[in-house]
Amino acid sequence: MAKLLMRSVESYKVDTEAEAQEVIQDAIAAGGELTKKTIELKQKKSKGQIVDECLKVTVQVDYSGLWLEEESSNED
């Protein structure tokens, strides 16, 4: 039985919005179909004050379905 990668979900920690967009563009360029992307602002707080923050980028790329679709040719 062959192994076939169907879906990849990756999460990255970045500092800027530009870096987040770069991660998304890299996922698109890698092949497959980008089916989900999220950018979340994460903040670390101590005693009510923000002490650190970053962006969490999650990308989901689908490469193939469960069943491979056969190409049909209608050549006569």
Secondary structure, 3 states (H helix, E strand, C coil): CCCCCCEEEEEEEECCHHHHHHHHHHHHHCCCEEEEEEEEEEEEEECCEEEEEEEEEEEEEECCCCCCCCCCCCCC
